Amino acid sequence: QMLGKGQVVQVAADEMKDRYLLLLQLGPDMALNWTVGEMGPLQYWITPEDLAVKRFQNAILTIEAY
C-alpha cells in the first residue's frame, strides 16, 4: 500500500499518524511466501515538510508484529 492509513497492529500507526504521512506499507504476501517477522507490516513514514522538499533520507521505518 502506498499512502493512506497505516494498519494498526500495536501502537506505531496510531502514534505516527498525527505527525507523519504513510509513504509505504508492506505486509505479508502468502502468494510470494514472503513475511516480516510474525506477519506484521513494515511501514515507512515521512513528515509533510520532508515530503514537500523530497528529503526521503528522513523517512522512518516502523516494524510491528502480532
N, C-alpha and C positions, 0 to 999 in steps of 0.2 A: 504494500500500500504506500502510495506517495501522498503526502499532505493529509489533511483531515484530522480526525480524532484518533488518538492512540488507544490501543487496547489496554484496559486496566487489569493487571494481574495481581500486583501487590500494591505499591503506592506511587511508583515513578511517574506514570502518566498523569495521575491526579496532581502531583506536586509540580510537574513541569508545565502543565497546560496554561497557567496564568502568565508565565514569563516567556515561554519558548513556543515555537511552532514546530510541529512534527514534520520533518523532511521525508523520512522513510521508515517504514516498519516492515521487518522481515520476520515471518513466523514459520512454523514447521510446514513442510510440504511432503506429505506421505508418498505422492507420486514420484518424487525425486529421491525419496528415502533420506531427506535432509531435516535435521532437527538442531535446535540450540539448547544445550543443557537439558532441562526437564520440560521441553516443549514450550517454553516461553518465547516472547518476541524480543528481537533486537530493535531498538528504537533510536533513531538519530534525530536530535533536536537542535534548533538554532534560534537565536533571538531575531526579532523582526529587523532590528538595526543591522545586525551582521548579514542577514539575508539581502537587505537592500543594497549593500555595498559588496556583496559576494565574498565575504570572509568565511568561506566554508571551513577553513582551518580551525575556526572557533566552535564548530559543531560538537555536540556532546552525545555520547553513546550511553544508553541505559540498557541493561540486560536483566530480565526478571524470569523467574521460573515458578511453576505451580507447586 
